[in-house]
Amino acid sequence: MALRDGTKALTKPPPAEEPAEERFSQRKRPETGRFRLQVDRQTKRSYTTIEAAQEAGLAIKMAHPIVQVAVYDIQESTNTIIEPA
């Protein structure tokens, strides 16, 4: 067997100077608003006003009429189902 002439060295890229952004997973999500938009009981986004949450929910419901769309109020623990008008 013949030996290789040279060897390959693996080098690591230099570390980033900027701190990495905090990544949110299913365990830790950012809390930005009081009202949460839920599609089939899965939280998709939170809003500061109920009007914004209902408007986004209505757009989803019009595009996909089979799914259940609701707005959950964190402070009052109430769930409002969105139905097309």
Backbone atoms as SQL, in Angstrom:
CREATE TABLE atoms (id INTEGER PRIMARY KEY, chain TEXT, resi INTEGER, resn TEXT, atom TEXT, x REAL, y REAL, z REAL);
INSERT INTO atoms VALUES
  (1, 'A', 1, 'MET', 'N', 0.825, -1.191, 0.000),
  (2, 'A', 1, 'MET', 'CA', 0.000, 0.000, 0.000),
  (3, 'A', 1, 'MET', 'C', 0.867, 1.250, 0.000),
  (4, 'A', 2, 'ALA', 'N', 0.373, 2.229, -0.712),
  (5, 'A', 2, 'ALA', 'CA', 1.098, 3.486, -0.764),
  (6, 'A', 2, 'ALA', 'C', 0.543, 4.453, 0.274),
  (7, 'A', 3, 'LEU', 'N', 1.406, 5.211, 0.880),
  (8, 'A', 3, 'LEU', 'CA', 0.990, 6.207, 1.862),
  (9, 'A', 3, 'LEU', 'C', 0.622, 7.502, 1.160),
  (10, 'A', 4, 'ARG', 'N', -0.253, 8.246, 1.796),
  (11, 'A', 4, 'ARG', 'CA', -0.639, 9.535, 1.216),
  (12, 'A', 4, 'ARG', 'C', 0.502, 10.532, 1.364),
  (13, 'A', 5, 'ASP', 'N', 0.570, 11.432, 0.382),
  (14, 'A', 5, 'ASP', 'CA', 1.623, 12.434, 0.419),
  (15, 'A', 5, 'ASP', 'C', 1.370, 13.495, 1.502),
  (16, 'A', 6, 'GLY', 'N', 0.156, 13.926, 1.608),
  (17, 'A', 6, 'GLY', 'CA', -0.148, 14.992, 2.565),
  (18, 'A', 6, 'GLY', 'C', -1.337, 14.611, 3.429),
  (19, 'A', 7, 'THR', 'N', -1.541, 15.325, 4.467),
  (20, 'A', 7, 'THR', 'CA', -2.695, 15.074, 5.326),
  (21, 'A', 7, 'THR', 'C', -3.614, 16.277, 5.278),
  (22, 'A', 8, 'LYS', 'N', -4.857, 15.990, 5.482),
  (23, 'A', 8, 'LYS', 'CA', -5.837, 17.071, 5.492),
  (24, 'A', 8, 'LYS', 'C', -6.117, 17.444, 6.936),
  (25, 'A', 9, 'ALA', 'N', -6.119, 18.726, 7.207),
  (26, 'A', 9, 'ALA', 'CA', -6.397, 19.199, 8.564),
  (27, 'A', 9, 'ALA', 'C', -7.769, 19.874, 8.569),
  (28, 'A', 10, 'LEU', 'N', -8.565, 19.498, 9.519),
  (29, 'A', 10, 'LEU', 'CA', -9.872, 20.127, 9.669),
  (30, 'A', 10, 'LEU', 'C', -9.719, 21.365, 10.548),
  (31, 'A', 11, 'THR', 'N', -10.237, 22.459, 10.071),
  (32, 'A', 11, 'THR', 'CA', -10.153, 23.696, 10.855),
  (33, 'A', 11, 'THR', 'C', -11.555, 24.171, 11.200),
  (34, 'A', 12, 'LYS', 'N', -11.680, 24.716, 12.373),
  (35, 'A', 12, 'LYS', 'CA', -12.964, 25.258, 12.807),
  (36, 'A', 12, 'LYS', 'C', -13.053, 26.718, 12.378),
  (37, 'A', 13, 'PRO', 'N', -14.260, 27.156, 12.009),
  (38, 'A', 13, 'PRO', 'CA', -14.404, 28.578, 11.683),
  (39, 'A', 13, 'PRO', 'C', -14.249, 29.407, 12.956),
  (40, 'A', 14, 'PRO', 'N', -13.811, 30.660, 12.829),
  (41, 'A', 14, 'PRO', 'CA', -13.647, 31.490, 14.028),
  (42, 'A', 14, 'PRO', 'C', -15.006, 31.720, 14.697),
  (43, 'A', 15, 'PRO', 'N', -15.027, 31.825, 16.010),
  (44, 'A', 15, 'PRO', 'CA', -16.310, 32.031, 16.706),
  (45, 'A', 15, 'PRO', 'C', -16.914, 33.382, 16.326),
  (46, 'A', 16, 'ALA', 'N', -18.230, 33.400, 16.285),
  (47, 'A', 16, 'ALA', 'CA', -18.932, 34.638, 15.917),
  (48, 'A', 16, 'ALA', 'C', -18.726, 35.679, 17.003),
  (49, 'A', 17, 'GLU', 'N', -18.489, 36.907, 16.597),
  (50, 'A', 17, 'GLU', 'CA', -18.267, 37.976, 17.564),
  (51, 'A', 17, 'GLU', 'C', -19.570, 38.424, 18.213),
  (52, 'A', 18, 'GLU', 'N', -20.662, 38.328, 17.447),
  (53, 'A', 18, 'GLU', 'CA', -21.959, 38.742, 17.982),
  (54, 'A', 18, 'GLU', 'C', -22.571, 37.588, 18.763),
  (55, 'A', 19, 'PRO', 'N', -23.260, 37.904, 19.861),
  (56, 'A', 19, 'PRO', 'CA', -23.921, 36.821, 20.594),
  (57, 'A', 19, 'PRO', 'C', -25.074, 36.255, 19.772),
  (58, 'A', 20, 'ALA', 'N', -25.254, 34.964, 19.849),
  (59, 'A', 20, 'ALA', 'CA', -26.316, 34.315, 19.089),
  (60, 'A', 20, 'ALA', 'C', -27.670, 34.708, 19.653),
  (61, 'A', 21, 'GLU', 'N', -28.670, 34.820, 18.764),
  (62, 'A', 21, 'GLU', 'CA', -30.019, 35.143, 19.204),
  (63, 'A', 21, 'GLU', 'C', -30.576, 33.993, 20.022),
  (64, 'A', 22, 'GLU', 'N', -31.392, 34.349, 21.005),
  (65, 'A', 22, 'GLU', 'CA', -32.000, 33.317, 21.823),
  (66, 'A', 22, 'GLU', 'C', -33.066, 32.613, 21.002),
  (67, 'A', 23, 'ARG', 'N', -32.968, 31.311, 20.940),
  (68, 'A', 23, 'ARG', 'CA', -33.933, 30.533, 20.177),
  (69, 'A', 23, 'ARG', 'C', -35.026, 30.044, 21.117),
  (70, 'A', 24, 'PHE', 'N', -36.253, 30.122, 20.632),
  (71, 'A', 24, 'PHE', 'CA', -37.385, 29.692, 21.419),
  (72, 'A', 24, 'PHE', 'C', -37.864, 28.341, 20.897),
  (73, 'A', 25, 'SER', 'N', -38.162, 27.456, 21.798),
  (74, 'A', 25, 'SER', 'CA', -38.650, 26.149, 21.419),
  (75, 'A', 25, 'SER', 'C', -40.064, 25.980, 21.945),
  (76, 'A', 26, 'GLN', 'N', -40.570, 24.767, 21.901),
  (77, 'A', 26, 'GLN', 'CA', -41.909, 24.518, 22.405),
  (78, 'A', 26, 'GLN', 'C', -41.967, 24.707, 23.913),
  (79, 'A', 27, 'ARG', 'N', -40.877, 24.539, 24.581),
  (80, 'A', 27, 'ARG', 'CA', -40.857, 24.704, 26.035),
  (81, 'A', 27, 'ARG', 'C', -40.813, 26.159, 26.450),
  (82, 'A', 28, 'LYS', 'N', -40.140, 27.001, 25.690),
  (83, 'A', 28, 'LYS', 'CA', -39.997, 28.400, 26.057),
  (84, 'A', 28, 'LYS', 'C', -40.384, 29.258, 24.859),
  (85, 'A', 29, 'ARG', 'N', -41.503, 29.943, 24.980),
  (86, 'A', 29, 'ARG', 'CA', -41.976, 30.803, 23.903),
  (87, 'A', 29, 'ARG', 'C', -42.010, 32.245, 24.380),
  (88, 'A', 30, 'PRO', 'N', -41.816, 33.171, 23.456),
  (89, 'A', 30, 'PRO', 'CA', -41.883, 34.569, 23.866),
  (90, 'A', 30, 'PRO', 'C', -43.320, 34.973, 24.178),
  (91, 'A', 31, 'GLU', 'N', -43.495, 35.687, 25.258),
  (92, 'A', 31, 'GLU', 'CA', -44.813, 36.192, 25.633),
  (93, 'A', 31, 'GLU', 'C', -44.871, 37.656, 25.221),
  (94, 'A', 32, 'THR', 'N', -45.678, 37.955, 24.217),
  (95, 'A', 32, 'THR', 'CA', -45.734, 39.329, 23.750),
  (96, 'A', 32, 'THR', 'C', -47.094, 39.963, 23.936),
  (97, 'A', 33, 'GLY', 'N', -48.137, 39.183, 24.045),
  (98, 'A', 33, 'GLY', 'CA', -49.458, 39.766, 24.128),
  (99, 'A', 33, 'GLY', 'C', -50.396, 38.969, 25.012),
  (100, 'A', 34, 'ARG', 'N', -51.529, 39.581, 25.289),
  (101, 'A', 34, 'ARG', 'CA', -52.528, 38.990, 26.171),
  (102, 'A', 34, 'ARG', 'C', -53.380, 37.942, 25.457),
  (103, 'A', 35, 'PHE', 'N', -53.602, 38.117, 24.165),
  (104, 'A', 35, 'PHE', 'CA', -54.519, 37.258, 23.417),
  (105, 'A', 35, 'PHE', 'C', -53.729, 36.313, 22.511),
  (106, 'A', 36, 'ARG', 'N', -54.009, 35.029, 22.626),
  (107, 'A', 36, 'ARG', 'CA', -53.321, 34.029, 21.824),
  (108, 'A', 36, 'ARG', 'C', -54.248, 33.484, 20.750),
  (109, 'A', 37, 'LEU', 'N', -53.737, 33.414, 19.526),
  (110, 'A', 37, 'LEU', 'CA', -54.480, 32.842, 18.410),
  (111, 'A', 37, 'LEU', 'C', -54.178, 31.352, 18.362),
  (112, 'A', 38, 'GLN', 'N', -55.233, 30.544, 18.438),
  (113, 'A', 38, 'GLN', 'CA', -55.057, 29.099, 18.434),
  (114, 'A', 38, 'GLN', 'C', -55.774, 28.498, 17.235),
  (115, 'A', 39, 'VAL', 'N', -55.077, 27.598, 16.542),
  (116, 'A', 39, 'VAL', 'CA', -55.643, 26.869, 15.410),
  (117, 'A', 39, 'VAL', 'C', -55.577, 25.394, 15.772),
  (118, 'A', 40, 'ASP', 'N', -56.749, 24.760, 15.846),
  (119, 'A', 40, 'ASP', 'CA', -56.856, 23.366, 16.281),
  (120, 'A', 40, 'ASP', 'C', -56.120, 23.150, 17.608),
  (121, 'A', 41, 'ARG', 'N', -56.335, 24.054, 18.531),
  (122, 'A', 41, 'ARG', 'CA', -55.787, 24.029, 19.901),
  (123, 'A', 41, 'ARG', 'C', -54.275, 24.148, 19.958),
  (124, 'A', 42, 'GLN', 'N', -53.659, 24.648, 18.916),
  (125, 'A', 42, 'GLN', 'CA', -52.226, 24.901, 18.921),
  (126, 'A', 42, 'GLN', 'C', -52.004, 26.395, 18.809),
  (127, 'A', 43, 'THR', 'N', -51.282, 26.966, 19.753),
  (128, 'A', 43, 'THR', 'CA', -51.027, 28.400, 19.762),
  (129, 'A', 43, 'THR', 'C', -50.095, 28.752, 18.618),
  (130, 'A', 44, 'LYS', 'N', -50.533, 29.722, 17.810),
  (131, 'A', 44, 'LYS', 'CA', -49.740, 30.138, 16.658),
  (132, 'A', 44, 'LYS', 'C', -49.043, 31.470, 16.897),
  (133, 'A', 45, 'ARG', 'N', -49.734, 32.409, 17.563),
  (134, 'A', 45, 'ARG', 'CA', -49.175, 33.744, 17.756),
  (135, 'A', 45, 'ARG', 'C', -49.937, 34.435, 18.870),
  (136, 'A', 46, 'SER', 'N', -49.339, 35.444, 19.472),
  (137, 'A', 46, 'SER', 'CA', -50.049, 36.211, 20.483),
  (138, 'A', 46, 'SER', 'C', -50.154, 37.668, 20.036),
  (139, 'A', 47, 'TYR', 'N', -51.223, 38.317, 20.470),
  (140, 'A', 47, 'TYR', 'CA', -51.526, 39.696, 20.080),
  (141, 'A', 47, 'TYR', 'C', -51.814, 40.524, 21.324),
  (142, 'A', 48, 'THR', 'N', -51.612, 41.820, 21.206),
  (143, 'A', 48, 'THR', 'CA', -51.882, 42.706, 22.337),
  (144, 'A', 48, 'THR', 'C', -53.343, 43.116, 22.400),
  (145, 'A', 49, 'THR', 'N', -54.055, 43.113, 21.258),
  (146, 'A', 49, 'THR', 'CA', -55.471, 43.484, 21.256),
  (147, 'A', 49, 'THR', 'C', -56.301, 42.335, 20.711),
  (148, 'A', 50, 'ILE', 'N', -57.536, 42.246, 21.189),
  (149, 'A', 50, 'ILE', 'CA', -58.424, 41.172, 20.746),
  (150, 'A', 50, 'ILE', 'C', -58.864, 41.390, 19.299),
  (151, 'A', 51, 'GLU', 'N', -58.956, 42.647, 18.872),
  (152, 'A', 51, 'GLU', 'CA', -59.365, 42.930, 17.493),
  (153, 'A', 51, 'GLU', 'C', -58.344, 42.388, 16.501),
  (154, 'A', 52, 'ALA', 'N', -57.060, 42.563, 16.805),
  (155, 'A', 52, 'ALA', 'CA', -56.011, 42.069, 15.904),
  (156, 'A', 52, 'ALA', 'C', -56.021, 40.543, 15.860),
  (157, 'A', 53, 'ALA', 'N', -56.230, 39.913, 17.005),
  (158, 'A', 53, 'ALA', 'CA', -56.269, 38.454, 17.060),
  (159, 'A', 53, 'ALA', 'C', -57.476, 37.912, 16.303),
  (160, 'A', 54, 'GLN', 'N', -58.636, 38.554, 16.464),
  (161, 'A', 54, 'GLN', 'CA', -59.834, 38.098, 15.767),
  (162, 'A', 54, 'GLN', 'C', -59.725, 38.297, 14.261),
  (163, 'A', 55, 'GLU', 'N', -59.108, 39.388, 13.844),
  (164, 'A', 55, 'GLU', 'CA', -58.927, 39.650, 12.408),
  (165, 'A', 55, 'GLU', 'C', -58.025, 38.592, 11.776),
  (166, 'A', 56, 'ALA', 'N', -56.940, 38.253, 12.451),
  (167, 'A', 56, 'ALA', 'CA', -56.039, 37.224, 11.935),
  (168, 'A', 56, 'ALA', 'C', -56.726, 35.859, 11.955),
  (169, 'A', 57, 'GLY', 'N', -57.497, 35.597, 13.000),
  (170, 'A', 57, 'GLY', 'CA', -58.214, 34.328, 13.089),
  (171, 'A', 57, 'GLY', 'C', -59.277, 34.179, 12.023),
  (172, 'A', 58, 'LEU', 'N', -59.964, 35.276, 11.718),
  (173, 'A', 58, 'LEU', 'CA', -61.001, 35.249, 10.686),
  (174, 'A', 58, 'LEU', 'C', -60.387, 34.991, 9.310),
  (175, 'A', 59, 'ALA', 'N', -59.211, 35.563, 9.065),
  (176, 'A', 59, 'ALA', 'CA', -58.537, 35.326, 7.781),
  (177, 'A', 59, 'ALA', 'C', -58.170, 33.853, 7.638),
  (178, 'A', 60, 'ILE', 'N', -57.711, 33.235, 8.718),
  (179, 'A', 60, 'ILE', 'CA', -57.382, 31.806, 8.672),
  (180, 'A', 60, 'ILE', 'C', -58.641, 30.972, 8.479),
  (181, 'A', 61, 'LYS', 'N', -59.705, 31.334, 9.197),
  (182, 'A', 61, 'LYS', 'CA', -60.955, 30.578, 9.115),
  (183, 'A', 61, 'LYS', 'C', -61.572, 30.667, 7.721),
  (184, 'A', 62, 'MET', 'N', -61.489, 31.822, 7.076),
  (185, 'A', 62, 'MET', 'CA', -62.030, 31.974, 5.722),
  (186, 'A', 62, 'MET', 'C', -61.222, 31.143, 4.722),
  (187, 'A', 63, 'ALA', 'N', -59.921, 31.057, 4.913),
  (188, 'A', 63, 'ALA', 'CA', -59.080, 30.295, 3.998),
  (189, 'A', 63, 'ALA', 'C', -59.193, 28.791, 4.241),
  (190, 'A', 64, 'HIS', 'N', -59.407, 28.414, 5.504),
  (191, 'A', 64, 'HIS', 'CA', -59.487, 26.997, 5.873),
  (192, 'A', 64, 'HIS', 'C', -60.693, 26.796, 6.787),
  (193, 'A', 65, 'PRO', 'N', -61.883, 26.608, 6.230),
  (194, 'A', 65, 'PRO', 'CA', -63.100, 26.557, 7.050),
  (195, 'A', 65, 'PRO', 'C', -63.224, 25.322, 7.938),
  (196, 'A', 66, 'ILE', 'N', -62.449, 24.290, 7.718),
  (197, 'A', 66, 'ILE', 'CA', -62.579, 23.072, 8.513),
  (198, 'A', 66, 'ILE', 'C', -61.872, 23.178, 9.864),
  (199, 'A', 67, 'VAL', 'N', -60.800, 23.930, 9.945),
  (200, 'A', 67, 'VAL', 'CA', -60.043, 24.006, 11.195),
  (201, 'A', 67, 'VAL', 'C', -60.795, 24.822, 12.248),
  (202, 'A', 68, 'GLN', 'N', -60.510, 24.530, 13.514),
  (203, 'A', 68, 'GLN', 'CA', -61.095, 25.302, 14.613),
  (204, 'A', 68, 'GLN', 'C', -60.137, 26.439, 14.952),
  (205, 'A', 69, 'VAL', 'N', -60.646, 27.665, 14.925),
  (206, 'A', 69, 'VAL', 'CA', -59.847, 28.831, 15.215),
  (207, 'A', 69, 'VAL', 'C', -60.447, 29.510, 16.438),
  (208, 'A', 70, 'ALA', 'N', -59.592, 29.843, 17.404),
  (209, 'A', 70, 'ALA', 'CA', -60.068, 30.472, 18.627),
  (210, 'A', 70, 'ALA', 'C', -59.064, 31.504, 19.111),
  (211, 'A', 71, 'VAL', 'N', -59.552, 32.435, 19.943),
  (212, 'A', 71, 'VAL', 'CA', -58.705, 33.422, 20.594),
  (213, 'A', 71, 'VAL', 'C', -58.800, 33.167, 22.090),
  (214, 'A', 72, 'TYR', 'N', -57.661, 32.937, 22.725),
  (215, 'A', 72, 'TYR', 'CA', -57.607, 32.660, 24.152),
  (216, 'A', 72, 'TYR', 'C', -57.099, 33.886, 24.891),
  (217, 'A', 73, 'ASP', 'N', -57.854, 34.326, 25.902),
  (218, 'A', 73, 'ASP', 'CA', -57.476, 35.462, 26.738),
  (219, 'A', 73, 'ASP', 'C', -56.715, 34.923, 27.944),
  (220, 'A', 74, 'ILE', 'N', -55.459, 35.309, 28.081),
  (221, 'A', 74, 'ILE', 'CA', -54.608, 34.788, 29.142),
  (222, 'A', 74, 'ILE', 'C', -55.084, 35.259, 30.517),
  (223, 'A', 75, 'GLN', 'N', -55.436, 36.531, 30.632),
  (224, 'A', 75, 'GLN', 'CA', -55.779, 37.074, 31.943),
  (225, 'A', 75, 'GLN', 'C', -57.120, 36.582, 32.461),
  (226, 'A', 76, 'GLU', 'N', -58.098, 36.436, 31.591),
  (227, 'A', 76, 'GLU', 'CA', -59.431, 36.022, 32.027),
  (228, 'A', 76, 'GLU', 'C', -59.688, 34.537, 31.818),
  (229, 'A', 77, 'SER', 'N', -58.756, 33.835, 31.210),
  (230, 'A', 77, 'SER', 'CA', -58.863, 32.396, 30.934),
  (231, 'A', 77, 'SER', 'C', -60.141, 32.050, 30.177),
  (232, 'A', 78, 'THR', 'N', -60.428, 32.826, 29.132),
  (233, 'A', 78, 'THR', 'CA', -61.602, 32.562, 28.303),
  (234, 'A', 78, 'THR', 'C', -61.149, 32.235, 26.887),
  (235, 'A', 79, 'ASN', 'N', -61.931, 31.392, 26.234),
  (236, 'A', 79, 'ASN', 'CA', -61.646, 30.957, 24.875),
  (237, 'A', 79, 'ASN', 'C', -62.811, 31.374, 23.988),
  (238, 'A', 80, 'THR', 'N', -62.563, 32.143, 22.932),
  (239, 'A', 80, 'THR', 'CA', -63.598, 32.611, 22.020),
  (240, 'A', 80, 'THR', 'C', -63.387, 31.949, 20.670),
  (241, 'A', 81, 'ILE', 'N', -64.369, 31.173, 20.227),
  (242, 'A', 81, 'ILE', 'CA', -64.303, 30.496, 18.933),
  (243, 'A', 81, 'ILE', 'C', -64.619, 31.497, 17.824),
  (244, 'A', 82, 'ILE', 'N', -63.821, 31.473, 16.759),
  (245, 'A', 82, 'ILE', 'CA', -64.024, 32.352, 15.615),
  (246, 'A', 82, 'ILE', 'C', -64.875, 31.618, 14.587),
  (247, 'A', 83, 'GLU', 'N', -65.974, 32.226, 14.209),
  (248, 'A', 83, 'GLU', 'CA', -66.877, 31.689, 13.177),
  (249, 'A', 83, 'GLU', 'C', -66.994, 32.722, 12.060),
  (250, 'A', 84, 'PRO', 'N', -67.038, 32.276, 10.780),
  (251, 'A', 84, 'PRO', 'CA', -67.208, 33.226, 9.683),
  (252, 'A', 84, 'PRO', 'C', -68.616, 33.837, 9.736),
  (253, 'A', 85, 'ALA', 'N', -68.681, 35.105, 9.415),
  (254, 'A', 85, 'ALA', 'CA', -69.948, 35.823, 9.480),
  (255, 'A', 85, 'ALA', 'C', -70.810, 35.571, 8.266);
